[in-house]
Every structure is written in structure tokens, then in C-alpha cells.
Amino acid sequence: MRTRKGRRSESFWPSIVMRKWLNIKPKVHEFSEDEADTESSDDDDDARFSYTIPFPGTLLSKNECRTQASETRVTLSRLRRRKSETLRVNYITNKDVRVMIGTWNVAGRLPLQDLELEEWLDTDQPADMYVLGFQEVVPLNAGNVLGAEDNRPIQEWEAIIRRTLNKSSQPKTLCKSYTAPPSPASISSPTDPHTDGTQEEERTDQTSLHKGFELDWPEHSFDAPQQVLVSGKRLRRVLSSTARSGVEEAQVYAGLRRVCQSSGNLGMIWPEQQEASDVLDSIDDMSKPSSRYFRVVSKQMVGVYVSVWVCSRLRRHVNNLKVSPVGVGLMGYMGNKGSVSVSMTLFQSRLCFVCSHLTSGHTEADQHKRNSDVHDILHRTRFASLDAADHPQTIPSHDRIFWFGDLNYRLNMPDAEIRALVAGRCWDELMNFDQLSNELRGGHIFDGWKEGLIAFPPTYKYEMNSDRYVGEIAREGEKRRSPAWCDRILFLGKGIKQVSYGRSELNLSDHRPVSSVFMVEVEVLDQRKLERVLNFTNAGLLPEEI
């Protein structure tokens, strides 16, 4: 674990308290993430330079390449966010990224060491990105609210999340043997008269099995200098910028010889050989640790805690990470209630994730205070940027936005009627009296935001380690709390498709965790489109102009 912008010495405890009391915001880069050295050094080197294409027939020195890369970086940064639809057609393509959003109010309870999160994280269908928000990750007592934050539970939660994600992403062995995969020479051609039916069936099954593992985006950054080798109709290999010009790589696999040139040309091979090489490429892709997950953001504000995890092949495409905590609790700015917002660019799209814990209570005044909390968070959240024209500074200035957490909106019905409808699983009728749904329909707050269909029981309030709502068994002196959907996930922006929306049955706290899976459309700078445009432009220039 490390903190952005280098390591800092631990702050003096009275200094932390005074900063909190005086509402002094932390620096925008004060968040934790996994160390970058968990990936290969080649990947990090490739991600440092923007994509650049030298003119045909020219050889550039190392310094010239760096200078040209720096100049191209500035040019491309302007092209990416320019509003011209012509440029977007020429340089931008769209890709879908699977994003899982989860929220859970853990009521200050520490996680058990054997806590299983697979159901909540929906690891049967792994996502590309996991955004997890917690509320009351520490008890909201005076010591935690007014004093220094207790981050000891964070380490325990992160250890369980890391174990769950990486356990579910272990690559499955496709070959029964623990030695090398089958040689492509043993995969006979369908026209081979010596091939029997069994071999043909095995070859077909193996080929179809590998076809399901194609990547949705290249392994290397679109901002990095790359050379693409095209084999047949599909993209197969990407050579990093470390390949030297004119150098040929000979790859010999059991009698098959392929000659790859750094210019991007693949020598002619027979169809049978092409099919065998496709199998090898698929095996190479699966052998890479592309399903491991890394933490790119971890930020706590008293009890509100948000953690963002991405798979390894997506990590280098996440940039411009910033956080902005906003307290709306005691005295209007203490952190017992409030939000932690995360801003990032994924490829060329700007994403924002807002994890919040709003004012509790079921009275009309409490509802107005929740609306006020939302208004304050929207207006007080700021992401500092050196280039204000190119990077968003507020929540609404992002392309796709997700708001989740314990929003604490209740049901405007008598307690007895609520419990009767919950027992009858009449969710639609209950939602007619849901405060947040009415706010969304009326446009009083969260104007333009959307929420998926709720078809699960209310997530609050349960007895600890029980499946019973508080109040089902009357107890003397117990404060009556009606069931409600306090834990919600909202979204705003184009290109967002909700795949699922539900809750998990983890009974650690008085809330049930909620999760939602989205297919998020992101804009990607298309290297091939850009190369075609630049090549066409260069072809029309005179030598002296070049």
C-alpha cells in the first residue's frame, strides 16, 4: 500500500484533529493504491509514452522519438476531448467494460476472517472493474468523528476483497497434462486423409474452446507506441516498442516456422498453419495473468470508505485519478455523514463514482435534510486539475456517473402496512411510497438520474446475525424501525446498460449489501484509424514539407 505523490511521514495527531475541525480538505492525491511494481516493467515503460508514428522511410534516434512522443502527447490530448464529431468518427471507437458497483453499511462491525464475498461480488461472472463502497466501516462515535480516523478495519476488508477477487480469477487448466500444451504439428488438417474422426472432433472442440477467450481491447495501451501484427482476419499479436526496427523474430513450434517482422508484416503461411497458430495465440493469451485484480484507489473519510479494483490488462488505461471527500454531518461538514468521490479517465471516457452516507431518520424533516446533503455534495465536490479545460472538476462534468451508498431514504407508510406488504413481497406497491423513487420522478433531487428495477426485499433494518427485521419480535425499550430500501445505486450518463441489480444475504450487520453490474461504453482512441489518417496525410506532403 502506498499513497499517491510519494510517502509522507505520519501526521501529528492534534494536526489531524485540527484539520478535521477546521474543514481543511486533504490533498487530491492522498489516497492509497497497490504498488506499480506488481506489473512487468515493460508494461510500465510502454505506458509512459504517447502513440507516435514516424514518417515512412525515416529512422529516428532515441531522443528524437522521445521529443516526438512528447509533442504527440500534447496534440492527442487536445484531440481526445474536442467536440468535433468528425474527429470522433476518425479517431474514436467504443468498447464495453463490465463494471460491478457494490455498497454495504457494515454498522462498525469488523469482518470475520472466513467471510465469503463471492455472492456479493458476483465472481461467477468476473467484472473488469469493481467499485466497492462501505458505510460505517468504523463505529460513528465521538473519537472517530472528532479525532483521527481509525483505518485498521480497512486493511482487513482489503485483504478479504483481494483474496476473493484473485481466488475467483485463477486461470483454469485446459490441458490435462502439466507440461507444455499440445504441439500444433499434432493438430491435423481437416483435409488430411490420415485424420480420423476422433482427432477431428478433438481439434474442433479445442479450437472452439479457445475462441471464447478473445480480448475486447489490445493488451498494450493505445497511448503507447505499438506495432500490430495481423494474421488472417483477426488481431493476434502486439509487439511493444522495445522491438528494434528491421529485426526479425523466428518462432518455431514443432516444425512450424513463423517469421515476424517489426514492420507489422507476417510471412505467408498455409491455412492449416494459420489455424494452428491461432490455437497457440489463444493459449498464450490465457497463460498471461490477465485476470488478476489490483487496487487503484482506496480512500476513507471516517466511516465512508471506497475501494476501486481493476483487472491487470485494464490497469494501465486508468488515469487522472483524483478523490474528493465532503463531510455534511455535525456542524455541516464533519465526516460522520458525507461522501467520498473518485474521478478517473478510463481510456478516453471520464468516470465518476460517488459513495455517500446521508442523514438518517424517517420524518419529513429528515427527508429534506437528505435532499440538502445531496445538493451540498454536488456543489462542494471538486477535483483539482492542472488543465481545467481538459479534465472534469465537478461531478456533473463527467461522462458516466454512479452514485451509491446508504442514502437512508425511507417508506412513507405506517409500520404495520409496510411489514404486511414486505411479507407479501409486494415490491411495486411499496415503491409507490418510497421517498427516493418519488424524488426521482418529481425531479426535486437527482434530476435526470436513473435506478434499476428493485425486485428484492428492503435492505434495512435487520437484527445482527439474523434474517429478522428489527421489530418483528417486540422488545421493551427498543426503537421501532420500519423496513426500507436505504442502500441504493443510481447512475447518470449515456452508454450505461444495467445488467443486474440485487442484494446479498450476508448478515454481518443490520444492512444487507447491494450490488449492480453494468456494461459501460467507453471511448477508445483507435490506433488503426489514427494511423490510416496520418498515413493519408503524409502521402500528400512534399519531401521538403516533411
C-alpha positions in Angstrom: 0.0 0.0 0.0 1.2 3.4 -0.8 0.0 7.0 -1.0 0.0 9.0 -4.2 2.7 11.6 -4.7 5.2 9.7 -2.6 5.3 8.6 1.0 4.5 11.1 3.8 5.5 11.0 7.4 2.6 10.2 9.7 0.9 13.4 10.7 0.8 14.6 14.3 -2.5 13.5 15.9 -3.5 17.1 17.0 -2.8 18.3 13.5 -5.2 15.7 12.1 -7.9 16.7 14.5 -7.5 20.5 13.8 -7.6 19.8 10.1 -10.9 18.0 10.6 -12.4 20.6 12.9 -11.4 23.5 10.5 -12.7 21.6 7.5 -9.3 21.7 5.8 -9.5 19.3 2.8 -6.7 16.9 2.2 -4.6 17.0 -1.0 -6.3 15.5 -4.0 -3.7 12.8 -4.3 -4.0 11.5 -0.8 -5.3 8.0 -1.5 -3.8 4.6 -1.4 -3.2 2.1 -4.2 -1.2 -1.0 -4.9 2.4 -0.6 -5.8 3.1 -0.3 -9.5 5.9 -2.9 -9.5 3.3 -5.7 -9.3 3.3 -5.5 -13.1 6.1 -6.1 -15.5 8.5 -3.2 -16.2 7.9 -3.4 -19.9 4.2 -2.6 -19.5 5.0 0.4 -17.4 7.6 1.7 -19.8 5.2 1.4 -22.7 2.5 3.3 -20.9 4.8 6.3 -20.3 4.9 7.5 -23.9 2.1 8.5 -26.2 1.5 6.8 -29.5 3.6 8.3 -32.3 4.1 7.2 -36.0 7.3 8.1 -37.7 7.2 9.1 -41.3 7.8 6.3 -43.7 11.4 5.7 -44.6 12.8 7.7 -41.6 14.9 6.4 -38.7 14.7 8.4 -35.5 17.1 8.4 -32.7 16.0 7.7 -29.1 16.0 11.4 -28.2 14.1 12.3 -31.3 11.5 9.6 -30.6 11.0 10.9 -27.0 10.7 14.5 -28.3 8.2 13.5 -31.0 6.3 11.4 -28.4 6.1 14.4 -26.1 4.8 16.6 -28.9 2.3 14.0 -30.0 1.0 13.6 -26.4 0.0 17.2 -26.3 -1.6 17.1 -29.7 -3.6 13.9 -28.9 -4.7 15.2 -25.5 -6.4 18.1 -27.4 -7.9 15.7 -30.0 -9.4 13.4 -27.4 -11.8 15.8 -25.8 -12.5 18.1 -28.8 -16.2 18.2 -29.5 -15.9 17.8 -33.3 -17.9 14.8 -34.4 -15.7 14.5 -37.4 -12.6 13.9 -35.2 -14.6 11.4 -33.1 -15.5 9.4 -36.1 -11.9 9.4 -37.4 -10.1 8.5 -34.1 -12.6 7.1 -31.6 -14.2 3.7 -31.3 -16.4 2.4 -28.5 -15.8 -0.6 -26.2 -17.9 -2.1 -23.4 -16.4 -2.6 -19.9 -18.1 -4.7 -17.3 -18.3 -2.7 -14.0 -19.6 -4.0 -10.7 -20.8 -1.5 -8.1 -21.3 -2.6 -4.6 -22.4 -0.8 -1.4 -22.7 -2.1 2.2 -23.3 -0.4 5.6 -21.4 -2.7 7.9 -22.5 -0.9 11.1 -19.0 -0.7 12.5 -18.6 -4.4 12.5 -15.2 -6.0 11.8 -15.2 -8.7 9.1 -14.7 -12.3 10.0 -11.6 -13.9 8.6 -13.6 -16.6 6.8 -16.2 -14.1 5.4 -17.2 -15.1 1.9 -17.9 -12.2 -0.5 -18.4 -14.2 -3.7 -22.1 -13.8 -3.8 -21.9 -10.0 -3.3 -19.2 -9.5 -5.8 -20.8 -11.9 -8.3 -17.5 -13.6 -9.0 -19.1 -16.3 -11.2 -19.1 -13.7 -13.9 -16.0 -11.6 -13.2 -16.1 -7.9 -14.0 -13.4 -5.8 -15.4 -13.7 -3.2 -12.6 -15.1 -3.5 -9.1 -16.1 -0.3 -7.2 -17.0 -1.1 -3.6 -18.4 1.4 -1.1 -18.7 0.9 2.6 -20.5 3.0 5.2 -19.9 2.9 9.0 -16.7 1.0 8.3 -15.8 2.2 11.9 -18.3 3.0 14.7 -19.5 6.6 14.4 -18.5 7.5 18.0 -17.0 10.8 19.1 -13.5 9.5 18.9 -13.7 8.5 15.3 -15.8 11.5 14.2 -13.8 14.3 16.0 -10.4 12.6 16.3 -8.1 10.8 14.0 -9.5 8.2 11.6 -9.2 4.6 12.6 -8.0 2.8 9.4 -7.3 -0.6 11.0 -10.5 -2.2 9.7 -9.6 -1.1 6.1 -6.7 -3.5 6.0 -8.9 -6.4 7.0 -11.6 -5.6 4.4 -9.0 -5.1 1.6 -7.3 -8.4 2.4 -10.7 -10.2 2.1 -11.6 -8.4 -1.1 -8.2 -9.2 -2.6 -8.4 -12.8 -1.6 -12.0 -13.1 -3.1 -11.2 -11.5 -6.4 -7.9 -13.2 -7.1 -9.2 -16.6 -5.9 -12.1 -16.4 -8.4 -9.8 -15.3 -11.2 -7.3 -18.2 -11.1 -6.9 -19.4 -14.7 -8.4 -22.8 -15.4 -6.1 -25.5 -16.8 -7.3 -26.5 -20.2 -4.7 -29.3 -20.7 -4.8 -32.4 -18.5 -1.0 -32.5 -18.7 1.0 -30.2 -16.6 3.7 -30.0 -19.2 3.7 -28.0 -22.4 0.4 -27.7 -24.4 -0.1 -29.9 -27.4 2.1 -29.3 -30.3 0.3 -27.7 -33.3 2.0 -30.2 -35.5 -0.2 -32.9 -33.9 -3.3 -30.9 -34.9 -4.1 -32.4 -38.3 -5.7 -30.5 -41.2 -9.3 -31.3 -41.9 -8.3 -32.3 -45.4 -5.6 -34.7 -44.2 -6.6 -38.2 -45.3 -4.8 -39.7 -42.3 -7.0 -37.8 -39.8 -9.6 -40.0 -38.1 -12.9 -38.8 -36.7 -11.6 -38.7 -33.1 -8.7 -36.4 -33.9 -11.0 -34.1 -35.9 -13.5 -33.9 -33.1 -10.8 -33.1 -30.5 -9.3 -30.4 -32.8 -12.7 -28.8 -33.3 -13.5 -28.8 -29.6 -10.1 -27.3 -28.7 -10.4 -24.6 -31.4 -13.9 -23.6 -30.3 -12.9 -23.6 -26.7 -10.1 -21.1 -27.3 -12.2 -18.8 -29.4 -14.1 -17.7 -26.3 -11.0 -16.0 -24.9 -10.5 -13.2 -27.3 -9.7 -9.8 -25.8 -12.1 -6.9 -26.2 -9.2 -4.5 -26.3 -5.5 -4.8 -27.1 -3.2 -5.8 -24.2 -1.0 -2.6 -24.7 -2.0 0.9 -24.1 -3.5 2.9 -27.0 -1.2 5.7 -25.8 1.9 3.6 -26.3 3.9 3.1 -29.5 2.9 -0.3 -30.8 3.2 -2.3 -33.9 0.4 -4.7 -34.7 0.8 -8.0 -36.5 -2.2 -9.0 -38.4 -2.7 -12.7 -39.0 -5.7 -13.6 -41.2 -8.8 -11.5 -40.3 -8.2 -11.1 -36.6 -5.8 -9.2 -34.4 -3.5 -11.6 -32.8 -0.2 -10.2 -31.6 1.0 -6.8 -30.4 4.7 -6.1 -30.3 5.9 -3.5 -27.7 8.0 -0.5 -28.6 11.1 -2.4 -27.4 11.2 -4.3 -30.7 14.0 -2.9 -32.8 13.4 -1.8 -36.4 14.2 -4.4 -39.0 14.8 -7.2 -36.6 13.1 -10.5 -37.4 11.9 -12.9 -34.7 11.8 -16.6 -35.6 9.3 -18.6 -33.6 9.5 -22.3 -34.1 6.7 -24.5 -32.8 7.1 -28.2 -33.6 8.0 -27.8 -37.2 6.0 -24.6 -37.9 8.2 -21.6 -38.5 6.7 -18.1 -38.5 8.8 -15.0 -39.3 7.6 -11.8 -37.8 8.9 -8.5 -39.0 8.8 -5.4 -36.9 7.2 -3.6 -39.8 4.0 -5.4 -39.0 4.0 -8.0 -41.9 3.5 -11.7 -41.3 5.1 -14.1 -43.7 2.7 -16.2 -45.9 1.7 -19.4 -44.2 -0.8 -22.2 -45.2 -4.3 -22.2 -43.8 -3.6 -25.3 -41.7 -0.6 -23.5 -40.2 -2.7 -20.4 -39.6 -5.3 -22.4 -37.7 -2.6 -24.0 -35.5 -1.1 -20.6 -34.8 -4.5 -19.3 -33.7 -4.6 -22.0 -31.1 -1.2 -21.1 -29.9 -2.0 -17.4 -29.6 -5.1 -18.2 -27.6 -3.1 -20.4 -25.3 -0.6 -17.6 -24.9 -3.4 -15.1 -24.0 -4.8 -17.5 -21.4 -1.4 -18.2 -19.8 -1.0 -14.5 -19.0 -2.1 -13.4 -15.5 -4.7 -11.1 -17.2 -7.4 -11.8 -14.6 -5.5 -10.6 -11.5 -7.0 -7.6 -9.8 -5.2 -4.6 -8.5 -6.4 -1.8 -6.2 -6.1 1.6 -7.9 -8.0 3.7 -5.3 -8.6 3.3 -1.6 -10.0 6.3 0.3 -11.6 6.6 3.8 -13.4 9.5 5.4 -14.4 8.5 8.9 -16.9 5.7 8.2 -17.2 6.2 4.5 -14.8 4.1 2.5 -14.5 3.4 -1.2 -12.1 1.0 -2.9 -11.7 0.5 -6.7 -10.2 -2.7 -8.2 -9.4 -3.4 -11.9 -8.1 -6.4 -13.8 -4.4 -6.2 -14.8 -5.0 -5.7 -18.5 -7.2 -2.6 -17.8 -4.9 -1.0 -15.1 -2.7 0.9 -17.5 -5.8 2.5 -19.1 -6.9 4.1 -15.8 -5.5 7.6 -15.5 -6.1 11.0 -13.9 -7.2 9.5 -10.6 -8.5 12.0 -8.0 -10.6 11.9 -4.9 -12.7 14.4 -3.1 -14.2 13.8 0.3 -17.1 16.0 1.5 -18.5 15.9 5.1 -22.1 17.0 5.7 -22.5 15.7 9.2 -22.0 17.5 12.5 -21.9 21.3 12.1 -22.5 20.8 8.4 -19.0 19.4 7.5 -18.0 16.6 9.9 -17.4 13.2 8.3 -19.9 11.1 10.2 -22.1 11.8 7.1 -21.0 12.7 3.7 -19.3 11.3 0.6 -16.1 10.2 -1.0 -16.0 10.7 -4.8 -13.5 9.2 -7.2 -12.7 10.8 -10.6 -10.8 8.9 -13.3 -10.4 8.6 -17.0 -10.8 5.1 -18.5 -9.4 5.1 -22.0 -10.9 8.4 -23.2 -14.1 8.4 -21.1 -14.4 10.3 -17.8 -16.0 8.3 -15.0 -17.1 9.4 -11.5 -18.1 7.2 -8.5 -19.8 8.8 -5.5 -20.0 6.8 -2.3 -22.2 8.5 0.3 -23.9 8.1 3.7 -26.8 10.6 4.1 -28.8 11.7 7.1 -30.8 9.0 8.8 -34.4 9.2 10.1 -37.9 8.7 8.7 -39.5 12.1 9.4 -40.2 14.7 6.7 -37.5 16.9 8.1 -35.0 14.1 7.8 -36.0 13.7 4.1 -35.4 17.4 3.5 -32.0 17.1 5.1 -31.1 14.2 2.9 -32.0 16.2 -0.1 -29.9 19.0 1.2 -27.0 16.6 1.7 -27.2 15.6 -2.0 -27.2 19.3 -3.0 -24.2 20.0 -0.8 -22.2 17.1 -2.2 -22.9 18.0 -5.8 -21.8 21.6 -5.2 -18.9 21.1 -2.8 -17.2 18.2 -4.6 -14.2 19.5 -6.5 -11.4 17.6 -8.3 -8.3 19.8 -8.7 -6.6 19.7 -12.1 -3.7 21.5 -13.7 -5.6 21.5 -17.0 -9.1 22.6 -16.1 -10.3 22.7 -19.7 -9.4 19.1 -20.3 -10.3 17.4 -17.0 -13.6 17.5 -15.0 -13.7 19.4 -11.8 -17.2 18.6 -10.7 -19.4 15.5 -10.5 -21.8 16.5 -13.4 -18.9 17.3 -15.7 -18.1 13.6 -16.1 -19.3 11.3 -18.9 -20.7 8.5 -16.8 -21.5 8.9 -13.1 -22.5 6.3 -10.4 -23.9 7.3 -7.0 -24.2 4.6 -4.4 -24.3 4.1 -0.6 -26.6 4.2 2.4 -28.8 7.0 1.1 -31.2 6.4 4.0 -34.4 7.2 2.1 -37.5 5.6 3.8 -41.0 4.5 3.0 -43.9 7.0 3.8 -46.3 4.4 5.2 -47.4 3.1 8.6 -45.1 0.5 10.0 -47.8 -2.3 10.1 -48.7 -1.7 6.4 -45.0 -1.8 5.4 -44.4 -5.1 7.2 -47.6 -6.7 5.7 -46.5 -5.7 2.1 -43.0 -6.9 2.7 -44.4 -10.3 3.9 -46.4 -10.5 0.7 -43.4 -9.4 -1.4 -45.4 -6.6 -3.0 -42.4 -4.6 -4.1 -44.2 -2.5 -6.7 -46.8 -1.3 -4.3 -44.2 -0.4 -1.7 -42.1 1.5 -4.2 -45.1 3.9 -4.7 -44.3 5.2 -1.2 -40.5 5.1 -1.5 -39.1 8.6 -0.8 -36.2 8.3 -3.3 -38.3 6.9 -6.1 -40.7 9.9 -5.7 -37.8 12.3 -5.6 -36.5 10.8 -8.9 -39.9 11.0 -10.5 -40.5 14.6 -9.3 -37.1 15.8 -10.2 -36.6 17.5 -6.8 -33.2 15.9 -6.4 -31.1 13.6 -8.6 -32.7 15.2 -11.6 -32.1 13.0 -14.7 -30.6 10.1 -12.7 -31.8 6.5 -13.1 -32.2 3.5 -11.0 -32.9 -0.1 -12.0 -36.0 -2.1 -11.1 -36.0 -3.1 -7.4 -37.2 -6.7 -7.1 -35.7 -7.6 -3.7 -36.7 -7.2 -0.1 -35.8 -4.0 1.8 -32.2 -4.0 3.0 -32.7 -2.3 6.4 -33.1 -2.8 9.3 -32.2 -6.3 10.4 -31.2 -7.8 13.7 -27.5 -8.6 13.9 -26.6 -12.0 12.6 -30.2 -12.7 11.8 -32.7 -12.8 9.0 -35.4 -11.0 11.0 -36.2 -7.3 10.7 -36.0 -5.3 13.9 -39.4 -5.1 15.5 -40.8 -8.4 14.4 -40.4 -9.6 18.0 -41.4 -6.7 20.3 -38.8 -5.9 22.9 -39.2 -3.4 25.7 -37.4 -0.1 25.1 -36.5 -1.0 21.5 -36.7 1.8 19.0 -39.1 0.8 16.2 -37.5 0.9 12.7 -39.6 0.2 9.7 -38.0 -1.8 6.8 -36.8 0.3 4.0 -34.5 0.3 0.9 -31.8 2.5 2.3 -29.0 1.1 0.2 -29.2 2.2 -3.4 -27.2 2.5 -6.6 -28.0 5.3 -9.1 -26.4 6.2 -12.5 -26.3 9.0 -14.9 -24.9 9.3 -18.5 -25.2 7.7 -21.9 -23.7 4.3 -22.7 -24.7 2.6 -19.4 -26.6 -0.6 -19.5 -27.6 -2.2 -16.2 -27.2 -6.0 -16.3 -28.3 -6.8 -12.7 -29.5 -5.2 -9.5 -29.9 -7.1 -6.3 -28.8 -7.8 -2.8 -26.8 -10.4 -1.0 -27.7 -12.3 2.2 -24.7 -11.5 4.3 -26.0 -10.9 7.8 -22.9 -9.3 9.4 -24.7 -6.0 10.1 -28.2 -4.6 10.2 -28.0 -3.8 6.4 -27.8 -6.2 3.5 -25.2 -5.5 0.9 -26.4 -4.4 -2.6 -24.7 -4.8 -5.9 -25.3 -3.9 -9.5 -23.4 -4.9 -12.7 -23.2 -2.5 -15.6 -21.9 -2.7 -19.2 -20.3 0.7 -19.6 -19.5 2.0 -23.0 -16.1 3.8 -23.1 -14.4 5.7 -25.8 -11.1 4.4 -27.0 -8.6 6.1 -29.2 -8.4 3.8 -32.2 -4.7 3.4 -33.2 -5.6 1.9 -36.6 -7.9 4.8 -37.5 -5.3 7.3 -36.4 -2.6 5.5 -38.4 -4.7 5.5 -41.6 -5.4 9.2 -41.3 -1.8 10.1 -40.6 -0.5 7.9 -43.4 -3.0 9.5 -45.8 -2.0 13.0 -44.6 1.7 12.2 -45.0 1.2 10.8 -48.5 0.0 14.3 -49.7 3.1 16.2 -48.4 6.1 17.1 -50.4 9.5 15.8 -49.1 10.7 19.3 -48.2 7.5 19.8 -46.2 8.1 16.6 -44.3 
